[in-house]
């Protein structure tokens, strides 16, 4: 298995496609330079997404954000992420 990641520019699109109208989400900011076995792979839409093919070490987590869901089901991203 793997863990699907999104880079900073991809987060909003990932939230919209896979998590629209979902509550109680958290966003983890990860120091990707600390990760072993991170592989960028092409999705069906042509975009490249990082996938982690190992355990996520807690030490690589830089920040944790609670995501706020807007009334329309979208999510507000924190300004400092």
Secondary structure by P-SEA (a helix, b strand, c coil): cbbbbbcccaaaaaaaaccccccbbbbbbbccccccbbbbbbccccbbbbbbccccccccccccccccccccccccccccc
